[in-house]
C-alpha cells in the first residue's frame, strides 16, 4: 500500500513503542538488530550535553572530522509523551521492529484508533539480518487498516572508500528488495533507508558517521537507484537532523543529492515539549519529534510495554 503524500509531508511522529528501558539501554539491542533512531537519540543527547558544557564554537569540528555539528538546542524533552495530549503535533506514524514482537492485533487496532495512520516496519539490517516478526507485523497492521511502509537499517560495514561504500549500498539495497519481494510487498510501498550508523571511541562516545571515508548521501543515492532497478521506486531517507544540509563538505546527507528535502525524514527531539503550534523541520518530508510515546487507552499491553 503506497504511503500517500498527505501521510508523509505533514510532520510525522515516529514514536517507538519501547520495551521497558530507555532507547539507549545497550542490553536491549543486539549488534545486528538496531531499531530506528537508536543511535540518533544518543547522538542528540550527547550533542546537547556538549553544548551545555562548552561555549567555544571553535572546538566543534565538522561532520567530516568525525563530529555532529548541527545546532541542536540543549533543552531536555520530557521522558515520555502521551498519545492523548492534544497539544502535540500529529502522530501520523510509528515505527516498529523485532523489539515490538509483543504486539498483538488489538495493539495495532488501538494505535489506529489513537490517530496513527501508518506503521513503518523494519525488514532488514546490513546484508545478514531479517526481522523474524516482519511478516506477522505486516499482516496485523493491514488487518487494522493501517498503511504500511518498511525500513532497512543501513550499515555500510567495512567500507574504506566511496566506491566501497557505494558497492555495499547496492548490496544492502538488493537484500532489502529481495526480502520485500519474499514478503509479497507491492512495488508501490515506501522503502526507507535508515542512515545513522556511527563510529564510537573507546569510551563509547559517538565521534562521527561510520564509515568516515564515505559520503552517506552519495551511497544512499546508489541505494535508491538499486531499489528502483528492483522495481521499488518510492524511497525515503531517514536520518538525524544533524546529518542534514546542502553542503557535502560539512554534512553527511546533502538532501539535494537525495532528490530534495521532501525525500528526507528528519529526527530531532531535544528542544523541549513539541507543540502543534510550533512545528519544526517543515522543510522536510517528515519529522520524528520523539522516540518515546505511551499510548493511553487502547490496550494494557501498550501501556505495559512503553
Secondary structure, DSSP 8 states (H G I E B T S, - for coil): ----HHHHSS---B-----SS-TT-GGGSBTTB--TTHHHHHHHHHHHHHHHH---GGG---GGGT------------S-EETT-TTS----EEEE-GGGTT--HHHHHHHHHTT--EEEEEEEETTTEE-TTHHHHHHHHHHTT-EEEEEEE---TT--SHHHHHHHHHHHHHHHHHHHHHTT--TTSEEEEEE--EEE-TTS-EEEESSTTS-HHHHHHHHHHHHHHTT---EEEEEEGGGEES-TTT-SEETTTTT-GGGEEEE---SSS-BTTB---TTSSEEE--S-EE--SS-HHHHH--
